[in-house]
Amino acid sequence: MAAELQRLSVNKKKPIPLEQWGPYLSERQWGTVREDYSAHGDAWGYLPFNQSHYRAYHWGEDGLGGISDYFQNLCFAIALWNGKDHILKERLFGLGNYEGNHGEDVKELYYYLDNIPTHYYMEYLYKYPQNEFPYEDLINKNRHRSKEEPEYEILDTGVFDKNEYFDIKITYAKQGPQDIYIKIDITNRNNKPARITVLPTLWFRNRWMERSVDEKPSISLKDKTTVKAQHERLGTYYFYFQHPEFTLFTENETNFQKVTGGRNATPFVKDAFHDAIVQGLNLDYLRNKKSGTKCAPVYKLQIDGEATETIYCRLTTSNEDRPFAGNFEKIFTKRKEEADDFYRLILPTGISDDLRNIQRRALSGLLWSKQYYHFDVERWLSASDGISPKNNGKQYGRNKDWTHLKNQDVISMPDKWEYPWYAAWDLAFHCISLAMVDTVFAKHQLLLIMREWYMKPDGQLPAYEWNFSDVNPPVQAWAAMEVYRIEKEITGHGDIIFLKKIFQKLLINFTWWINRKDSKGNNIFEGGFLGLDNIGVFDRSFRLPGQMRLQQADGTSWMGMYALNMMDMALEISKEDISFEDTATKFFEHFVLIAEALNGINMWSETDKFYYDSLNVENGETLRLRIQSIVGLTSLFAVSIMSKETFAKLPDFSKRINWYEQYRKRNKLFWPNEEGSTGEGLLVSLVQKERLVHLLKRLLNEDEFLSDGGIRALSKYHKKNPYSVNIAGVHYTIQYDPGDSTSNLFGGNSNWRGPVWMPINYLIIRSIKKYGEFYGDTLKVEYPVGSGVELNLEEVAQELTNRIISLMAKDENGNRKIFGDYNWFYSRPGNEDLLMYYEYFHGDNGRGLGASHQTGWTALIADLIGWRQVNEEDWKKEWFKKHAVS
């Protein structure tokens, strides 16, 4: 059995299936809601990047390529100085939401090269300019660009044009759970010698200022190459390093002189290393100090052109006389081989090296994006950070209704820089890809978001930190069934206990939706923006004037999907526990009522053959909002096939369905089911066959939804035909916008008005494939429309998958669509296999847009490329039997 699989089998027995040490350190803590103690909720303005160096955080830490224990008591990361910057490169730089012409954005080049679930082997690459980092240039150019212009990126500044930069590769290899070997490779990519200062930095998170620890922890100098770190909860660790030029100590304390103009008790403040290295201030004080809560050995290197220098460190609980004895490099080689073995077992055979690289780095990025997340809303609302006075106004502001929320967990993040907080529907998609490498952790994450310290007492799930009360699509039941099926497909055994546990919590959440988002009790749902930000002609989150009500086609479709997923889950459990049979019937009947409502006259346009949102205006009339977007395509997601075997095993369910069908048909009521030609299965879906064909004609039309890189969020039809509407005297317009958003809605930070989004494409592909399984060759459609080529729906699903994969795969010239005009950089030697996993993709040319490291839901590409099938090797059965919940 592979070494990584053995470690996973051990972890699955733990209450929380995690290693104590991992990449749990955030890449951005500044600018988050947690750290915002302002009067007006301006998180970006209250703690901006230029203050992040000298203000101690309250709720977490950030660093460059770093690690921490899972309670983030002790952290390790690197700091760098090229001899020209005004600060150390200690954390990633990016723009605040109002600084960028298209919202917030990280302006750095960094890559998650490798990782495995237990983090026994990890690689991270950062590219650091040898000339002055262009902080001001990036801010000023973006500030003065219009929304019609693209973002000004670091590759536009010229600092990488002549290869005048360092590749900083950090590799972690564990000897044991609490014994971490660290290798820092610094490569001069230029052909001329260049100087760099490197500070491998160890520090304690400041928990003492809030008195959450009884005794302040300490890092003290043991000898010239060793420090000892002591913490009342974590215990004692030793940090070993090679001979430095000198070692610096300071405290992880706020520099009040810089923040408020006051006086510091001592020069030993958080940013003391910046002043000491860059300006020489207080350098002797820091060198003579022998203990503190932050320390770093300092290495001043001159590296020849195209040469590499290596620094070794070790963090361990073991008190060693010779910490680097023997061949220290061997552990890195061994763990690398184990990582290769692990992915060799998971990734499919018969695919190109390029596709295998895309998969592995997608999964590695997903694993790198695990982050320690701490937030106690009640304490945050009522306390001060010691800088701003206690603010009673916060009691009426953001997240005031979430005082029960007390999170302190390691969570899979959408992106540790741009979105260093969890998001309910993002997390559901993460778990699909996580199940490929660590099913136990995937199940743990889905259950975690349902726990009482997350879910509101009334059943609402927290959307995300910026506003927990926003409403995300309810995809948790679908994700739970997907994770369950992945495990069952491999092992032949499904984790019914997991389904039962999550089903009980989902019942509460489903009830919240019914009570809160179906205002008229007619099975037509609202929900606001539903995670789709600016997809509407106006902000769907705001309450409309007077008695106006927005009835949402996507809200109704998501709830139809939710009901169907709950029915599927109840049916699966009923095969082992018959007491769930009645619940399956309940959800089936509720699904029928939702399907009837969606297919009524207000949602479906017989003229356009499409589903639309509708607006109930004050005079009682209904205004259909004729926007051809994925809002109308979400109806495809609710589809299931019930087998004859299911009916045979559950006679009461079968009897009730038969009676319900006869009753509704006898009374000429809507009926969503269709029986297969062989009589072996029953298709249950929101969209009947005739309407399915109409939707596919739009979906598969390259002048409408179909792009070279997948399905667009808004039809290209609206490029020549913008949609406008006048509501209460205000004129609103929406048109096709394939790239960065030109709308101010949601800060212009994301765009659903034309680009391709991975999770939506994933759901479309899976749904069309399901329809294809039912209809087979009895239903063929033209693909693409106008080509004269007819395919069955399973073939269509594969063609759509190929288009999505083409976004990231190399073309015949070695270029990737995602890099667009930057392929010049990624064609250079050493950069050919580097990848970014963007938030979304340009609707016309496939260029990557939005957050550049969203290996959360964009990691779904790993599942789309595929994984090994059960019958290829028996190892998978052994693996999952050892670490599945029995």
PEPE-V687145 format. One line per field, one symbol per residue. ss: DSSP state (H for helix, E for strand, L for the rest). psi: psi as a letter, one per 30 degrees, with the letter a starting at -180 (. if undefined). burial: # if it has 9 or more other C-alpha atoms within 8 Angstrom, else .. Layout:
ss->???
psi->???
burial->???
This chain:
ss->LLHHHHHHHHHLLLLLLLLLEELLLELLLLLLHHHLLLLLLLHHHHLLHHHLLLLLLLLLLELLLLEEELLLLEEEEEEEELLLLLLLELLLLEELLLLLLLLLEELLLEEEEEELLLLLEEEEEEEEELLLLLHHHHHHHHHHLLLLLLLLLHHHLLLLLLLLEEEEEEEEEEEELLEEEEEEEEEELLLLLEEEEEEEEEEELLLLLLLLLLLLLEEEEEELLEEEEEELLLEEEEEEELLLLEEEEELLLLLHHHHHLLLLLLLLLLLHHHHHHHHLLLHHHHHHLLEELEEEEEEEEEELLLLEEEEEEEEELLLLLLLLLLLLHHHHHHHHHHHHHHHHHHELLLLLHHHHHHHHHHHHHHHHLEEEEEEEHHHHHHLLLLLLLLLHHHHHLLLLLLLLLEEEEEEELLELLLELLLEHHHHHHHHHHHHHHLHHHHHHHHHHLLLLLLLLLLLLLLLELLLLLLLLLLLHHHHHHHHHHHHHHHHLLLLHHHHHHHHHHHHHHHHHHHHHHLLLLLLLLLLLLLLLLLLLLLLLLLLLLLLLEEELHHHHHHHHHHHHHHHHHHHHHHLLLHHHHHHHHHHHHHHHHHHHHHLLLLLEELLLLEELEEEELLLLLEEEELLLELLLLHHHHLEEEEEHHHHHHLHHHHHHHHHHHHHHHHLLLLLLEEELLLLLEEEEELLLHHHHHHHHHHHLLLLLLEELLEEELELLHHHHLLEEEEELLEEEEELLELLLLLLLHHHHLLLLLELELHHHHHHHHHHHHHHHHHHHHHLEEELLLLLLLEEEHHHHHHHHHHHHHHLLLLLLLLLLHHHHHHHHHHLLLLLLLLLLELLEELLLLLLEELLLELLLHHHHHHHHHLELLHHHLLHHHHHHHHHLLL
psi->kkeeeeeefeefflejilkekahgklfjelgleegjglfghieefeileffffgkklefallljhllllfgheklkllklkgfflflkjflkklklefekfhalkkhljlkjelllefgfkkkkkkjkkflkkheeeeeeeeefklffllkjlffffffgeggilkjjkkkkkkelfhjjkkkjkjkjflglkkkkkkjjkklkkjfffghfkekklkklkeafgklkkkkfefaklkjklljlelkkkakikkjfefefgakkelfilegeeeeeeefgkgeeeeefkglagklkkkjjkkklkglkkkkklkjlfkjkeifglajffeeeeeeeeeeeeefeeekllglleeeeeeeefeeeeeefgkkkkkjjeeeeefllgfeklkjffffgbkgfghffjikilkkjlekfeeihllkefeeeeefeeefffieeeeeeeeeefflfgdkkfffkkkdleejffljlkigeeeeeeeeeeeeeeefgkkieeeeeefeeeeeeeeeeeeffgieggggklbfbfhfgchflfljffkkllbgkkjjkeeeeeeeeeeeeeeeeeeeeefffjfffeeeeeeeeeeeeeeeeeegaffekjfefhlkllkjjlfgflkjkjijjafeffffffjklkkleeeeefieeeeeeeeeeeeeeeeghlkjflkklffgflkkjlfjleeeeeeefeeegkffcfklfgaklfkkfegefikklkjjhgkkkkklkifbkkgkfkhggflkghelkkeeeeeeeeeeeeeeeeefbgfjklkklkfffkkllfeeeeeeeeeeeefeflkafgglkeffbfgfeegflkfffgklkjlelkkfefgkklakfhihcfffffeeeellklegekfeeeeeeefglk.
burial->...#########....#.#.##################..####.####.##.#################.###########..#..#.###################..#####################..#...##.###.#.#...##.##.#.##...############.##############..################........#####...########...######..#..###########.#........###########...##..##.#.##########..######..#######.............##..##.##.###.####.....#########################.###.#...#..#..#..#.##.##############################################.##..####..#######.##.######################..##..######.##.######...###...########..#####.##.......#.######################.###..#.##.######.##########..####...#########....#.##..#################.##..#..##.##...#..##.....###.##...#########..############.####.###########..###.......###########....#############.################..#######.....####.###.##.########....######..#..##...#.....#############################.##.#.....#####..##..
